[in-house]
C-alpha cells in the first residue's frame, strides 16, 4: 500500500526476491502499469475500494507505506481483519505510536498487533528508498523463512582470528 518512491523500489525488490506483488495507491499517476509493469495487479482506486477487492491469506505480506498517518491507520485497521501473516507499516516511532493509540482507542486489543512490524524493517541504518526496501525485504524474508531471531551471518573477523590464535597457542 503506497506507490511512492519507497513503494516503487520495495515492489521491485520484492519481485527480485520471488514475491508476486500487488500495488495499491489512490493516485493513478503513481499506481499504474507504466510504473509497475511486472506487478501482478495495480489498484489506483480509493483505498477502501481496493481493500474490498483483496483478501490476503496467511502467506501474504502486507507492506504499508502510504502518504500520510491517516491512510496508514485505515490500511492497518483493514489488514488486522485479514489473514495476512505479516503486516509491516513504515514510519517514525512517533507515527507508529500515534496510529497505535488511535486503533486502541477504537477498541483494538494489544494481542491483535502480534503480526504487525512497525516501524517496518531491520535496523540497518537505512536512509535512501533503496536501503529502506532492502531493510523491509530482509525482515519479510526472515518472517517467511521462520527466522525467529534475526542475526548477522558473519561477526567481526577479529573474533574469528582471536579464536584461531587461541587454538594455535593451546
PyMOL commands that place a pseudoatom at each C-alpha (Angstrom):
pseudoatom trace, name=CA, resn=UNK, resi=1, chain=A, elem=C, hetatm=0, pos=[0.000, 0.000, 0.000]
pseudoatom trace, name=CA, resn=UNK, resi=2, chain=A, elem=C, hetatm=0, pos=[1.594, 3.191, -1.252]
pseudoatom trace, name=CA, resn=UNK, resi=3, chain=A, elem=C, hetatm=0, pos=[3.178, 3.624, -4.675]
pseudoatom trace, name=CA, resn=UNK, resi=4, chain=A, elem=C, hetatm=0, pos=[5.502, 6.494, -3.858]
pseudoatom trace, name=CA, resn=UNK, resi=5, chain=A, elem=C, hetatm=0, pos=[9.294, 6.391, -4.025]
pseudoatom trace, name=CA, resn=UNK, resi=6, chain=A, elem=C, hetatm=0, pos=[9.664, 3.768, -1.247]
pseudoatom trace, name=CA, resn=UNK, resi=7, chain=A, elem=C, hetatm=0, pos=[6.785, 1.672, -2.594]
pseudoatom trace, name=CA, resn=UNK, resi=8, chain=A, elem=C, hetatm=0, pos=[8.300, 1.681, -6.071]
pseudoatom trace, name=CA, resn=UNK, resi=9, chain=A, elem=C, hetatm=0, pos=[11.687, 0.277, -5.072]
pseudoatom trace, name=CA, resn=UNK, resi=10, chain=A, elem=C, hetatm=0, pos=[10.177, -2.067, -2.466]
pseudoatom trace, name=CA, resn=UNK, resi=11, chain=A, elem=C, hetatm=0, pos=[7.920, -3.605, -5.116]
pseudoatom trace, name=CA, resn=UNK, resi=12, chain=A, elem=C, hetatm=0, pos=[10.931, -4.169, -7.373]
pseudoatom trace, name=CA, resn=UNK, resi=13, chain=A, elem=C, hetatm=0, pos=[12.935, -5.710, -4.519]
pseudoatom trace, name=CA, resn=UNK, resi=14, chain=A, elem=C, hetatm=0, pos=[10.004, -7.950, -3.567]
pseudoatom trace, name=CA, resn=UNK, resi=15, chain=A, elem=C, hetatm=0, pos=[9.753, -9.279, -7.109]
pseudoatom trace, name=CA, resn=UNK, resi=16, chain=A, elem=C, hetatm=0, pos=[13.518, -9.854, -7.186]
pseudoatom trace, name=CA, resn=UNK, resi=17, chain=A, elem=C, hetatm=0, pos=[13.069, -11.929, -4.007]
pseudoatom trace, name=CA, resn=UNK, resi=18, chain=A, elem=C, hetatm=0, pos=[10.428, -14.069, -5.708]
pseudoatom trace, name=CA, resn=UNK, resi=19, chain=A, elem=C, hetatm=0, pos=[7.224, -12.449, -4.462]
pseudoatom trace, name=CA, resn=UNK, resi=20, chain=A, elem=C, hetatm=0, pos=[4.155, -11.735, -6.564]
pseudoatom trace, name=CA, resn=UNK, resi=21, chain=A, elem=C, hetatm=0, pos=[3.256, -8.109, -5.950]
pseudoatom trace, name=CA, resn=UNK, resi=22, chain=A, elem=C, hetatm=0, pos=[0.046, -6.121, -5.789]
pseudoatom trace, name=CA, resn=UNK, resi=23, chain=A, elem=C, hetatm=0, pos=[0.367, -2.338, -5.722]
pseudoatom trace, name=CA, resn=UNK, resi=24, chain=A, elem=C, hetatm=0, pos=[-2.317, -0.136, -4.183]
pseudoatom trace, name=CA, resn=UNK, resi=25, chain=A, elem=C, hetatm=0, pos=[-2.488, 3.663, -4.171]
pseudoatom trace, name=CA, resn=UNK, resi=26, chain=A, elem=C, hetatm=0, pos=[-5.351, 6.072, -4.733]
pseudoatom trace, name=CA, resn=UNK, resi=27, chain=A, elem=C, hetatm=0, pos=[-3.219, 8.232, -7.036]
pseudoatom trace, name=CA, resn=UNK, resi=28, chain=A, elem=C, hetatm=0, pos=[-3.344, 6.973, -10.649]
pseudoatom trace, name=CA, resn=UNK, resi=29, chain=A, elem=C, hetatm=0, pos=[-0.224, 8.961, -11.504]
pseudoatom trace, name=CA, resn=UNK, resi=30, chain=A, elem=C, hetatm=0, pos=[1.673, 6.729, -9.035]
pseudoatom trace, name=CA, resn=UNK, resi=31, chain=A, elem=C, hetatm=0, pos=[-0.225, 3.429, -9.232]
pseudoatom trace, name=CA, resn=UNK, resi=32, chain=A, elem=C, hetatm=0, pos=[-0.221, 2.427, -12.867]
pseudoatom trace, name=CA, resn=UNK, resi=33, chain=A, elem=C, hetatm=0, pos=[1.159, -0.315, -15.077]
pseudoatom trace, name=CA, resn=UNK, resi=34, chain=A, elem=C, hetatm=0, pos=[3.741, 2.012, -16.615]
pseudoatom trace, name=CA, resn=UNK, resi=35, chain=A, elem=C, hetatm=0, pos=[5.444, 2.428, -13.211]
pseudoatom trace, name=CA, resn=UNK, resi=36, chain=A, elem=C, hetatm=0, pos=[4.776, -1.173, -12.128]
pseudoatom trace, name=CA, resn=UNK, resi=37, chain=A, elem=C, hetatm=0, pos=[4.825, -3.193, -15.368]
pseudoatom trace, name=CA, resn=UNK, resi=38, chain=A, elem=C, hetatm=0, pos=[5.568, -6.536, -13.684]
pseudoatom trace, name=CA, resn=UNK, resi=39, chain=A, elem=C, hetatm=0, pos=[3.209, -6.272, -10.725]
pseudoatom trace, name=CA, resn=UNK, resi=40, chain=A, elem=C, hetatm=0, pos=[0.570, -8.966, -10.556]
pseudoatom trace, name=CA, resn=UNK, resi=41, chain=A, elem=C, hetatm=0, pos=[-2.091, -6.262, -10.105]
pseudoatom trace, name=CA, resn=UNK, resi=42, chain=A, elem=C, hetatm=0, pos=[-2.167, -2.495, -9.728]
pseudoatom trace, name=CA, resn=UNK, resi=43, chain=A, elem=C, hetatm=0, pos=[-5.070, -0.739, -7.996]
pseudoatom trace, name=CA, resn=UNK, resi=44, chain=A, elem=C, hetatm=0, pos=[-5.495, 3.019, -8.403]
pseudoatom trace, name=CA, resn=UNK, resi=45, chain=A, elem=C, hetatm=0, pos=[-8.949, 3.372, -6.881]
pseudoatom trace, name=CA, resn=UNK, resi=46, chain=A, elem=C, hetatm=0, pos=[-9.774, 4.555, -3.367]
pseudoatom trace, name=CA, resn=UNK, resi=47, chain=A, elem=C, hetatm=0, pos=[-8.049, 2.581, -0.640]
pseudoatom trace, name=CA, resn=UNK, resi=48, chain=A, elem=C, hetatm=0, pos=[-11.455, 1.411, 0.584]
pseudoatom trace, name=CA, resn=UNK, resi=49, chain=A, elem=C, hetatm=0, pos=[-12.414, 0.046, -2.853]
pseudoatom trace, name=CA, resn=UNK, resi=50, chain=A, elem=C, hetatm=0, pos=[-9.017, -1.606, -3.302]
pseudoatom trace, name=CA, resn=UNK, resi=51, chain=A, elem=C, hetatm=0, pos=[-9.130, -3.208, 0.159]
pseudoatom trace, name=CA, resn=UNK, resi=52, chain=A, elem=C, hetatm=0, pos=[-12.626, -4.539, -0.538]
pseudoatom trace, name=CA, resn=UNK, resi=53, chain=A, elem=C, hetatm=0, pos=[-11.236, -6.342, -3.610]
pseudoatom trace, name=CA, resn=UNK, resi=54, chain=A, elem=C, hetatm=0, pos=[-8.436, -8.056, -1.669]
pseudoatom trace, name=CA, resn=UNK, resi=55, chain=A, elem=C, hetatm=0, pos=[-8.360, -10.951, 0.775]
pseudoatom trace, name=CA, resn=UNK, resi=56, chain=A, elem=C, hetatm=0, pos=[-4.769, -11.767, 1.757]
pseudoatom trace, name=CA, resn=UNK, resi=57, chain=A, elem=C, hetatm=0, pos=[-4.158, -15.249, 3.126]
pseudoatom trace, name=CA, resn=UNK, resi=58, chain=A, elem=C, hetatm=0, pos=[-1.773, -16.351, 5.882]
pseudoatom trace, name=CA, resn=UNK, resi=59, chain=A, elem=C, hetatm=0, pos=[1.160, -16.492, 3.438]
pseudoatom trace, name=CA, resn=UNK, resi=60, chain=A, elem=C, hetatm=0, pos=[0.676, -12.873, 2.352]
pseudoatom trace, name=CA, resn=UNK, resi=61, chain=A, elem=C, hetatm=0, pos=[2.744, -9.928, 3.489]
pseudoatom trace, name=CA, resn=UNK, resi=62, chain=A, elem=C, hetatm=0, pos=[1.113, -6.503, 3.656]
pseudoatom trace, name=CA, resn=UNK, resi=63, chain=A, elem=C, hetatm=0, pos=[3.506, -3.537, 3.445]
pseudoatom trace, name=CA, resn=UNK, resi=64, chain=A, elem=C, hetatm=0, pos=[2.002, -0.160, 4.373]
pseudoatom trace, name=CA, resn=UNK, resi=65, chain=A, elem=C, hetatm=0, pos=[3.764, 2.962, 3.117]
pseudoatom trace, name=CA, resn=UNK, resi=66, chain=A, elem=C, hetatm=0, pos=[1.055, 5.437, 2.153]
pseudoatom trace, name=CA, resn=UNK, resi=67, chain=A, elem=C, hetatm=0, pos=[1.497, 9.196, 2.063]
pseudoatom trace, name=CA, resn=UNK, resi=68, chain=A, elem=C, hetatm=0, pos=[0.007, 10.002, 5.494]
pseudoatom trace, name=CA, resn=UNK, resi=69, chain=A, elem=C, hetatm=0, pos=[-0.740, 8.719, 9.012]
pseudoatom trace, name=CA, resn=UNK, resi=70, chain=A, elem=C, hetatm=0, pos=[-4.481, 8.665, 8.440]
pseudoatom trace, name=CA, resn=UNK, resi=71, chain=A, elem=C, hetatm=0, pos=[-4.256, 6.387, 5.397]
pseudoatom trace, name=CA, resn=UNK, resi=72, chain=A, elem=C, hetatm=0, pos=[-1.686, 4.159, 7.086]
pseudoatom trace, name=CA, resn=UNK, resi=73, chain=A, elem=C, hetatm=0, pos=[-4.092, 3.781, 10.013]
pseudoatom trace, name=CA, resn=UNK, resi=74, chain=A, elem=C, hetatm=0, pos=[-7.014, 2.887, 7.726]
pseudoatom trace, name=CA, resn=UNK, resi=75, chain=A, elem=C, hetatm=0, pos=[-4.962, 0.284, 5.903]
pseudoatom trace, name=CA, resn=UNK, resi=76, chain=A, elem=C, hetatm=0, pos=[-3.568, -1.153, 9.138]
pseudoatom trace, name=CA, resn=UNK, resi=77, chain=A, elem=C, hetatm=0, pos=[-7.100, -1.371, 10.572]
pseudoatom trace, name=CA, resn=UNK, resi=78, chain=A, elem=C, hetatm=0, pos=[-8.177, -3.318, 7.480]
pseudoatom trace, name=CA, resn=UNK, resi=79, chain=A, elem=C, hetatm=0, pos=[-5.068, -5.543, 7.491]
pseudoatom trace, name=CA, resn=UNK, resi=80, chain=A, elem=C, hetatm=0, pos=[-5.719, -6.574, 11.096]
pseudoatom trace, name=CA, resn=UNK, resi=81, chain=A, elem=C, hetatm=0, pos=[-9.039, -8.038, 9.958]
pseudoatom trace, name=CA, resn=UNK, resi=82, chain=A, elem=C, hetatm=0, pos=[-7.402, -10.139, 7.226]
pseudoatom trace, name=CA, resn=UNK, resi=83, chain=A, elem=C, hetatm=0, pos=[-5.487, -13.411, 7.457]
pseudoatom trace, name=CA, resn=UNK, resi=84, chain=A, elem=C, hetatm=0, pos=[-2.237, -11.770, 6.284]
pseudoatom trace, name=CA, resn=UNK, resi=85, chain=A, elem=C, hetatm=0, pos=[0.656, -13.477, 8.055]
pseudoatom trace, name=CA, resn=UNK, resi=86, chain=A, elem=C, hetatm=0, pos=[2.875, -10.403, 8.034]
pseudoatom trace, name=CA, resn=UNK, resi=87, chain=A, elem=C, hetatm=0, pos=[1.880, -6.759, 8.319]
pseudoatom trace, name=CA, resn=UNK, resi=88, chain=A, elem=C, hetatm=0, pos=[4.520, -4.035, 8.215]
pseudoatom trace, name=CA, resn=UNK, resi=89, chain=A, elem=C, hetatm=0, pos=[3.992, -0.295, 8.475]
pseudoatom trace, name=CA, resn=UNK, resi=90, chain=A, elem=C, hetatm=0, pos=[6.644, 2.268, 7.658]
pseudoatom trace, name=CA, resn=UNK, resi=91, chain=A, elem=C, hetatm=0, pos=[7.125, 5.295, 9.853]
pseudoatom trace, name=CA, resn=UNK, resi=92, chain=A, elem=C, hetatm=0, pos=[8.823, 7.003, 12.723]
pseudoatom trace, name=CA, resn=UNK, resi=93, chain=A, elem=C, hetatm=0, pos=[8.282, 5.746, 16.258]
pseudoatom trace, name=CA, resn=UNK, resi=94, chain=A, elem=C, hetatm=0, pos=[6.068, 8.790, 16.835]
pseudoatom trace, name=CA, resn=UNK, resi=95, chain=A, elem=C, hetatm=0, pos=[3.891, 7.951, 13.824]
pseudoatom trace, name=CA, resn=UNK, resi=96, chain=A, elem=C, hetatm=0, pos=[3.637, 4.312, 14.860]
pseudoatom trace, name=CA, resn=UNK, resi=97, chain=A, elem=C, hetatm=0, pos=[2.655, 5.327, 18.409]
pseudoatom trace, name=CA, resn=UNK, resi=98, chain=A, elem=C, hetatm=0, pos=[0.033, 7.760, 17.069]
pseudoatom trace, name=CA, resn=UNK, resi=99, chain=A, elem=C, hetatm=0, pos=[-1.551, 5.157, 14.781]
pseudoatom trace, name=CA, resn=UNK, resi=100, chain=A, elem=C, hetatm=0, pos=[-1.454, 2.515, 17.537]
pseudoatom trace, name=CA, resn=UNK, resi=101, chain=A, elem=C, hetatm=0, pos=[-3.142, 4.837, 20.046]
pseudoatom trace, name=CA, resn=UNK, resi=102, chain=A, elem=C, hetatm=0, pos=[-5.905, 5.652, 17.563]
pseudoatom trace, name=CA, resn=UNK, resi=103, chain=A, elem=C, hetatm=0, pos=[-6.587, 1.988, 16.833]
pseudoatom trace, name=CA, resn=UNK, resi=104, chain=A, elem=C, hetatm=0, pos=[-6.534, 1.069, 20.520]
pseudoatom trace, name=CA, resn=UNK, resi=105, chain=A, elem=C, hetatm=0, pos=[-8.989, 3.927, 21.055]
pseudoatom trace, name=CA, resn=UNK, resi=106, chain=A, elem=C, hetatm=0, pos=[-11.257, 2.136, 18.573]
pseudoatom trace, name=CA, resn=UNK, resi=107, chain=A, elem=C, hetatm=0, pos=[-11.148, -0.915, 20.831]
pseudoatom trace, name=CA, resn=UNK, resi=108, chain=A, elem=C, hetatm=0, pos=[-8.447, -2.996, 19.176]
pseudoatom trace, name=CA, resn=UNK, resi=109, chain=A, elem=C, hetatm=0, pos=[-6.672, -5.016, 21.880]
pseudoatom trace, name=CA, resn=UNK, resi=110, chain=A, elem=C, hetatm=0, pos=[-2.896, -5.395, 22.158]
pseudoatom trace, name=CA, resn=UNK, resi=111, chain=A, elem=C, hetatm=0, pos=[-2.976, -9.077, 21.114]
pseudoatom trace, name=CA, resn=UNK, resi=112, chain=A, elem=C, hetatm=0, pos=[-4.232, -8.060, 17.661]
pseudoatom trace, name=CA, resn=UNK, resi=113, chain=A, elem=C, hetatm=0, pos=[-0.876, -6.404, 16.907]
pseudoatom trace, name=CA, resn=UNK, resi=114, chain=A, elem=C, hetatm=0, pos=[1.219, -9.605, 17.064]
pseudoatom trace, name=CA, resn=UNK, resi=115, chain=A, elem=C, hetatm=0, pos=[1.617, -9.709, 13.264]
pseudoatom trace, name=CA, resn=UNK, resi=116, chain=A, elem=C, hetatm=0, pos=[2.407, -6.012, 12.945]
pseudoatom trace, name=CA, resn=UNK, resi=117, chain=A, elem=C, hetatm=0, pos=[6.001, -4.913, 12.427]
pseudoatom trace, name=CA, resn=UNK, resi=118, chain=A, elem=C, hetatm=0, pos=[6.258, -1.172, 12.954]
pseudoatom trace, name=CA, resn=UNK, resi=119, chain=A, elem=C, hetatm=0, pos=[8.390, 0.624, 12.200]
pseudoatom trace, name=CA, resn=UNK, resi=120, chain=A, elem=C, hetatm=0, pos=[8.886, -1.973, 9.484]
pseudoatom trace, name=CA, resn=UNK, resi=121, chain=A, elem=C, hetatm=0, pos=[12.279, -3.337, 8.512]
pseudoatom trace, name=CA, resn=UNK, resi=122, chain=A, elem=C, hetatm=0, pos=[15.530, -4.394, 10.093]
pseudoatom trace, name=CA, resn=UNK, resi=123, chain=A, elem=C, hetatm=0, pos=[17.581, -1.688, 11.780]
pseudoatom trace, name=CA, resn=UNK, resi=124, chain=A, elem=C, hetatm=0, pos=[20.443, -1.356, 9.325]
pseudoatom trace, name=CA, resn=UNK, resi=125, chain=A, elem=C, hetatm=0, pos=[20.617, 2.435, 9.390]
pseudoatom trace, name=CA, resn=UNK, resi=126, chain=A, elem=C, hetatm=0, pos=[18.707, 2.686, 6.090]
pseudoatom trace, name=CA, resn=UNK, resi=127, chain=A, elem=C, hetatm=0, pos=[18.187, 6.199, 4.738]
pseudoatom trace, name=CA, resn=UNK, resi=128, chain=A, elem=C, hetatm=0, pos=[17.513, 6.022, 0.995]
pseudoatom trace, name=CA, resn=UNK, resi=129, chain=A, elem=C, hetatm=0, pos=[14.419, 4.418, -0.548]
pseudoatom trace, name=CA, resn=UNK, resi=130, chain=A, elem=C, hetatm=0, pos=[16.615, 1.615, -1.878]
pseudoatom trace, name=CA, resn=UNK, resi=131, chain=A, elem=C, hetatm=0, pos=[18.144, 0.947, 1.544]
pseudoatom trace, name=CA, resn=UNK, resi=132, chain=A, elem=C, hetatm=0, pos=[14.696, 1.048, 3.145]
pseudoatom trace, name=CA, resn=UNK, resi=133, chain=A, elem=C, hetatm=0, pos=[13.473, -1.512, 0.596]
pseudoatom trace, name=CA, resn=UNK, resi=134, chain=A, elem=C, hetatm=0, pos=[16.380, -3.829, 1.454]
pseudoatom trace, name=CA, resn=UNK, resi=135, chain=A, elem=C, hetatm=0, pos=[15.618, -3.414, 5.170]
pseudoatom trace, name=CA, resn=UNK, resi=136, chain=A, elem=C, hetatm=0, pos=[11.907, -4.158, 4.663]
pseudoatom trace, name=CA, resn=UNK, resi=137, chain=A, elem=C, hetatm=0, pos=[12.506, -7.149, 2.396]
pseudoatom trace, name=CA, resn=UNK, resi=138, chain=A, elem=C, hetatm=0, pos=[15.098, -8.590, 4.767]
pseudoatom trace, name=CA, resn=UNK, resi=139, chain=A, elem=C, hetatm=0, pos=[12.526, -8.556, 7.563]
pseudoatom trace, name=CA, resn=UNK, resi=140, chain=A, elem=C, hetatm=0, pos=[9.824, -10.060, 5.346]
pseudoatom trace, name=CA, resn=UNK, resi=141, chain=A, elem=C, hetatm=0, pos=[12.197, -12.807, 4.197]
pseudoatom trace, name=CA, resn=UNK, resi=142, chain=A, elem=C, hetatm=0, pos=[13.074, -13.541, 7.844]
pseudoatom trace, name=CA, resn=UNK, resi=143, chain=A, elem=C, hetatm=0, pos=[9.335, -13.870, 8.571]
pseudoatom trace, name=CA, resn=UNK, resi=144, chain=A, elem=C, hetatm=0, pos=[8.762, -16.093, 5.540]
pseudoatom trace, name=CA, resn=UNK, resi=145, chain=A, elem=C, hetatm=0, pos=[11.681, -18.354, 6.467]
pseudoatom trace, name=CA, resn=UNK, resi=146, chain=A, elem=C, hetatm=0, pos=[10.706, -18.555, 10.132]
pseudoatom trace, name=CA, resn=UNK, resi=147, chain=A, elem=C, hetatm=0, pos=[13.853, -16.884, 11.420]
pseudoatom trace, name=CA, resn=UNK, resi=148, chain=A, elem=C, hetatm=0, pos=[12.820, -16.126, 14.998]
pseudoatom trace, name=CA, resn=UNK, resi=149, chain=A, elem=C, hetatm=0, pos=[15.855, -14.053, 15.885]
pseudoatom trace, name=CA, resn=UNK, resi=150, chain=A, elem=C, hetatm=0, pos=[17.494, -12.246, 13.006]
pseudoatom trace, name=CA, resn=UNK, resi=151, chain=A, elem=C, hetatm=0, pos=[21.241, -12.012, 13.494]
pseudoatom trace, name=CA, resn=UNK, resi=152, chain=A, elem=C, hetatm=0, pos=[24.268, -11.203, 11.358]
pseudoatom trace, name=CA, resn=UNK, resi=153, chain=A, elem=C, hetatm=0, pos=[25.562, -14.022, 9.188]
pseudoatom trace, name=CA, resn=UNK, resi=154, chain=A, elem=C, hetatm=0, pos=[29.166, -13.074, 9.918]
pseudoatom trace, name=CA, resn=UNK, resi=155, chain=A, elem=C, hetatm=0, pos=[30.603, -11.494, 13.005]
pseudoatom trace, name=CA, resn=UNK, resi=156, chain=A, elem=C, hetatm=0, pos=[33.643, -9.280, 13.003]
pseudoatom trace, name=CA, resn=UNK, resi=157, chain=A, elem=C, hetatm=0, pos=[36.545, -11.306, 11.612]
pseudoatom trace, name=CA, resn=UNK, resi=158, chain=A, elem=C, hetatm=0, pos=[38.693, -10.151, 14.527]
pseudoatom trace, name=CA, resn=UNK, resi=159, chain=A, elem=C, hetatm=0, pos=[36.824, -12.515, 16.847]
pseudoatom trace, name=CA, resn=UNK, resi=160, chain=A, elem=C, hetatm=0, pos=[37.456, -15.404, 14.442]
pseudoatom trace, name=CA, resn=UNK, resi=161, chain=A, elem=C, hetatm=0, pos=[41.151, -14.525, 14.241]
pseudoatom trace, name=CA, resn=UNK, resi=162, chain=A, elem=C, hetatm=0, pos=[41.381, -14.314, 18.040]
pseudoatom trace, name=CA, resn=UNK, resi=163, chain=A, elem=C, hetatm=0, pos=[39.760, -17.752, 18.421]
pseudoatom trace, name=CA, resn=UNK, resi=164, chain=A, elem=C, hetatm=0, pos=[42.113, -19.252, 15.847]
pseudoatom trace, name=CA, resn=UNK, resi=165, chain=A, elem=C, hetatm=0, pos=[45.125, -17.728, 17.634]
pseudoatom trace, name=CA, resn=UNK, resi=166, chain=A, elem=C, hetatm=0, pos=[43.977, -19.164, 20.976]
pseudoatom trace, name=CA, resn=UNK, resi=167, chain=A, elem=C, hetatm=0, pos=[43.597, -22.640, 19.428]
pseudoatom trace, name=CA, resn=UNK, resi=168, chain=A, elem=C, hetatm=0, pos=[47.090, -22.458, 17.938]
pseudoatom trace, name=CA, resn=UNK, resi=169, chain=A, elem=C, hetatm=0, pos=[48.531, -21.337, 21.271]
pseudoatom trace, name=CA, resn=UNK, resi=170, chain=A, elem=C, hetatm=0, pos=[46.942, -24.251, 23.116]
for i in range(1, 170): cmd.bond("trace and resi %d" % i, "trace and resi %d" % (i + 1))
show_as sticks, trace
zoom trace
